[in-house]
Amino acid sequence: MKKFFTVIGGMGSLATESYIHLLNEMTPTKKDQDYLDYILVNHSTVPDRTAHILDHSKPSFLPPLAEDIKQQSLLHPEFMVIICNTAHYYYKELQAVTDVPIIHMPHMAISMISKKYPQAKKVGLIATKGTIADHVYENEIKDAGFEYSLGDQAVQDQVESLIYDDIKVKGKVDAAKYHDILKTMHEKFNCDVIVLGCTELSLAQEKSPDHPYQVVDGQEVIVEKSIEFGEKIRRGEKIDFTKIY
């Protein structure tokens, strides 16, 4: 197979399944051959990202992800995507082990705010404790010039419960809990747009989109970019990945 890309997933598997579902659903197709060519690596045994970021004595997720990327690089994909926001904590280290471009999901997501919601002034971020602690999204939001809010401990507790208790453990989305989080960020913390900084939250958005709040979903953005780049590559167009940021 030539002119394909690689998806590094499994963190968690339901979130990766959501990415693949959206990728196939959003790709313009009329026949089987119109779908994109890609390889999925569903590495579910990668150590917990948040646990390591909060306590570096816990197993690191860098070595297994670096090994995945080295293995996939031997197949010469055109680009890679990592379907886990928190894993971008080691983005520079992971990009350093390969010449294949790795698309930076948090950067792509924040770059879309001004395009989708040009009147937005204050951005809310909901994510795992690990993503909050690594400041990847927070720094992107500040660099883009927005005011921002991370909510409070009560919101964070709800977010963690939705991600871990409901989605990772039970395999279900609690729509009421998800909508309540968005309502609180909008009404209590005056957020014009809420960034979903975890792929489990992306799954919540896919399953329960029936709410009035403006959100930017990192996973949906990376799906859109995967399709854009994948179709350009199929047409034989050259992409200067050094200029997409």
C-alpha positions as CSV (number, residue, x, y, z in Angstrom):
1,M,0.0,0.0,0.0
2,K,1.2,3.5,-0.9
3,K,0.0,7.0,-0.2
4,F,-1.4,6.1,3.2
5,F,-1.2,7.4,6.8
6,T,-0.9,5.8,10.2
7,V,-3.2,6.2,13.2
8,I,-1.6,5.6,16.6
9,G,-4.5,4.7,18.8
10,G,-5.8,2.5,21.6
11,M,-5.7,5.3,24.3
12,G,-8.5,4.4,24.8
13,S,-9.9,2.0,22.2
14,L,-13.5,3.4,22.3
15,A,-12.2,6.9,21.6
16,T,-10.1,5.5,18.7
17,E,-13.1,3.7,17.4
18,S,-14.9,7.0,17.4
19,Y,-12.1,8.6,15.4
20,I,-12.3,5.8,12.8
21,H,-16.1,6.1,12.6
22,L,-16.0,9.8,12.1
23,L,-13.1,9.5,9.6
24,N,-15.1,7.0,7.4
25,E,-18.4,8.9,7.9
26,M,-17.0,12.3,7.0
27,T,-14.9,11.1,4.0
28,P,-16.8,12.0,0.7
29,T,-17.5,8.6,-0.9
30,K,-19.6,6.9,-3.6
31,K,-17.8,3.6,-3.7
32,D,-15.4,1.4,-1.6
33,Q,-12.4,2.8,-3.3
34,D,-13.1,6.4,-2.3
35,Y,-12.3,5.7,1.4
36,L,-8.8,6.7,2.6
37,D,-5.9,4.3,3.0
38,Y,-4.6,4.1,6.5
39,I,-3.1,1.7,9.1
40,L,-4.5,1.6,12.6
41,V,-2.3,0.7,15.5
42,N,-4.6,0.1,18.5
43,H,-2.0,-0.1,21.2
44,S,-4.3,-0.5,24.2
45,T,-1.6,-1.6,26.7
46,V,0.2,1.8,26.6
47,P,0.6,2.9,30.2
48,D,-1.9,5.5,31.6
49,R,-0.8,8.9,30.4
50,T,-2.3,10.9,33.2
51,A,-0.8,8.7,35.9
52,H,2.7,9.2,34.5
53,I,2.4,12.9,33.9
54,L,1.3,13.4,37.5
55,D,3.9,11.0,38.9
56,H,7.0,10.2,36.8
57,S,7.7,7.2,39.0
58,K,4.7,5.5,37.2
59,P,5.4,3.7,33.9
60,S,6.1,6.0,31.0
61,F,4.1,5.9,27.9
62,L,6.9,7.4,25.8
63,P,8.9,4.1,25.1
64,P,6.0,2.1,23.7
65,L,4.7,5.0,21.6
66,A,8.2,5.7,20.3
67,E,8.5,2.1,19.4
68,D,5.2,2.2,17.5
69,I,6.3,5.2,15.6
70,K,9.6,3.7,14.7
71,Q,7.9,0.5,13.5
72,Q,5.4,2.4,11.4
73,S,8.1,4.6,9.9
74,L,9.6,1.5,8.3
75,L,6.4,1.3,6.2
76,H,6.8,4.9,5.0
77,P,3.4,6.5,5.7
78,E,2.9,10.0,4.5
79,F,2.0,11.3,8.0
80,M,0.8,10.0,11.4
81,V,-1.9,11.1,13.9
82,I,-1.9,10.2,17.6
83,I,-5.5,9.7,18.9
84,C,-4.8,10.9,22.5
85,N,-4.6,14.5,23.6
86,T,-2.6,13.7,26.7
87,A,0.0,11.7,24.8
88,H,1.1,15.0,23.1
89,Y,2.9,15.7,26.4
90,Y,5.8,13.9,24.6
91,Y,5.1,15.3,21.1
92,K,8.6,16.7,20.6
93,E,10.3,13.5,21.7
94,L,8.0,11.4,19.5
95,Q,8.5,13.5,16.4
96,A,12.3,13.3,17.0
97,V,12.3,9.6,16.4
98,T,10.9,9.8,12.9
99,D,11.1,12.0,9.7
100,V,7.4,11.2,9.1
101,P,5.3,14.3,10.1
102,I,3.1,13.7,13.2
103,I,0.1,16.0,13.2
104,H,-0.2,18.0,16.5
105,M,-3.9,17.6,17.5
106,P,-4.0,20.3,20.3
107,H,-2.5,22.9,18.0
108,M,-4.8,22.0,15.1
109,A,-7.8,22.2,17.5
110,I,-7.0,25.7,18.9
111,S,-6.2,27.0,15.5
112,M,-9.8,26.3,14.5
113,I,-11.4,28.5,17.2
114,S,-11.1,31.8,15.4
115,K,-12.2,30.2,12.1
116,K,-15.3,28.5,13.5
117,Y,-16.2,31.1,16.2
118,P,-14.7,34.4,15.2
119,Q,-16.5,36.3,18.0
120,A,-15.2,34.1,20.8
121,K,-13.1,35.8,23.5
122,K,-13.0,33.4,26.4
123,V,-12.2,29.7,25.9
124,G,-13.0,26.9,28.4
125,L,-10.9,23.8,28.5
126,I,-12.1,20.4,29.9
127,A,-9.7,17.5,29.9
128,T,-8.0,14.9,32.1
129,K,-5.9,16.0,35.0
130,G,-2.8,15.0,33.0
131,T,-3.7,17.2,30.1
132,I,-4.4,20.1,32.5
133,A,-1.1,19.5,34.2
134,D,1.0,19.3,31.0
135,H,-0.3,22.7,29.9
136,V,-0.3,21.6,26.2
137,Y,-3.8,23.0,25.5
138,E,-3.4,25.9,27.9
139,N,-0.3,27.1,26.2
140,E,-1.9,26.9,22.8
141,I,-4.9,28.8,24.0
142,K,-2.7,31.6,25.5
143,D,-0.5,31.8,22.4
144,A,-3.7,32.2,20.3
145,G,-4.6,35.3,22.5
146,F,-7.7,34.0,24.2
147,E,-8.8,34.5,27.8
148,Y,-9.4,31.0,29.2
149,S,-10.9,29.1,32.1
150,L,-10.2,25.6,33.5
151,G,-13.3,25.6,35.6
152,D,-13.0,24.5,39.2
153,Q,-12.5,21.3,41.2
154,A,-16.2,20.4,41.0
155,V,-16.0,20.6,37.2
156,Q,-12.8,18.6,37.1
157,D,-14.3,15.9,39.3
158,Q,-17.3,15.7,36.9
159,V,-15.0,15.5,33.9
160,E,-12.9,12.8,35.4
161,S,-16.0,10.8,36.4
162,L,-17.3,11.1,32.8
163,I,-14.0,10.0,31.3
164,Y,-13.0,7.2,33.6
165,D,-16.1,6.0,35.5
166,D,-18.6,6.2,32.6
167,I,-16.6,5.8,29.3
168,K,-13.4,3.9,30.2
169,V,-15.0,1.6,32.8
170,K,-18.6,1.2,31.8
171,G,-18.2,1.9,28.1
172,K,-21.1,4.4,28.2
173,V,-21.6,8.1,27.8
174,D,-23.6,9.9,30.5
175,A,-25.2,12.5,28.4
176,A,-26.7,14.4,31.3
177,K,-23.3,14.7,33.0
178,Y,-21.6,15.8,29.8
179,H,-24.3,18.5,29.1
180,D,-24.1,19.7,32.8
181,I,-20.3,20.2,32.4
182,L,-20.8,22.3,29.3
183,K,-23.6,24.3,30.9
184,T,-21.4,25.1,34.0
185,M,-18.4,26.1,31.9
186,H,-20.7,28.4,29.8
187,E,-22.8,29.9,32.5
188,K,-20.6,29.9,35.6
189,F,-17.3,30.6,33.9
190,N,-18.6,32.6,31.0
191,C,-16.9,30.6,28.3
192,D,-17.9,31.4,24.7
193,V,-16.3,28.1,23.4
194,I,-15.4,25.0,25.2
195,V,-12.5,22.9,24.0
196,L,-12.8,19.1,24.4
197,G,-9.2,18.2,25.3
198,C,-9.7,14.4,25.7
199,T,-10.8,11.9,23.1
200,E,-13.3,10.4,25.5
201,L,-14.9,13.8,25.6
202,S,-14.9,13.6,21.8
203,L,-16.8,10.4,22.1
204,A,-19.3,12.1,24.5
205,Q,-19.8,14.8,21.8
206,E,-20.3,12.2,19.1
207,K,-22.9,10.3,21.1
208,S,-24.6,13.3,22.8
209,P,-24.4,16.4,20.5
210,D,-27.9,17.6,21.4
211,H,-26.9,20.7,23.4
212,P,-26.8,24.5,22.6
213,Y,-23.1,25.1,23.5
214,Q,-20.2,25.9,21.2
215,V,-17.5,23.3,21.4
216,V,-14.2,22.7,19.6
217,D,-13.5,19.0,19.5
218,G,-9.8,18.1,19.0
219,Q,-10.7,14.7,17.6
220,E,-13.2,16.1,15.1
221,V,-10.6,18.6,13.9
222,I,-7.9,15.9,13.5
223,V,-10.5,13.9,11.5
224,E,-11.0,16.8,9.2
225,K,-7.3,17.3,8.8
226,S,-6.7,13.6,8.2
227,I,-9.3,13.7,5.4
228,E,-7.8,16.9,3.9
229,F,-4.3,15.6,3.9
230,G,-5.2,12.1,2.9
231,E,-7.1,13.3,-0.2
232,K,-4.3,15.6,-1.2
233,I,-1.8,12.8,-1.0
234,R,-4.1,10.5,-3.0
235,R,-4.2,13.2,-5.7
236,G,-0.4,13.4,-5.7
237,E,-0.2,16.8,-4.2
238,K,2.8,17.7,-2.1
239,I,2.1,19.0,1.4
240,D,4.6,21.2,3.2
241,F,4.0,20.0,6.7
242,T,6.4,22.6,8.1
243,K,3.9,25.3,7.1
244,I,0.7,23.8,8.5
245,Y,1.4,25.2,11.9
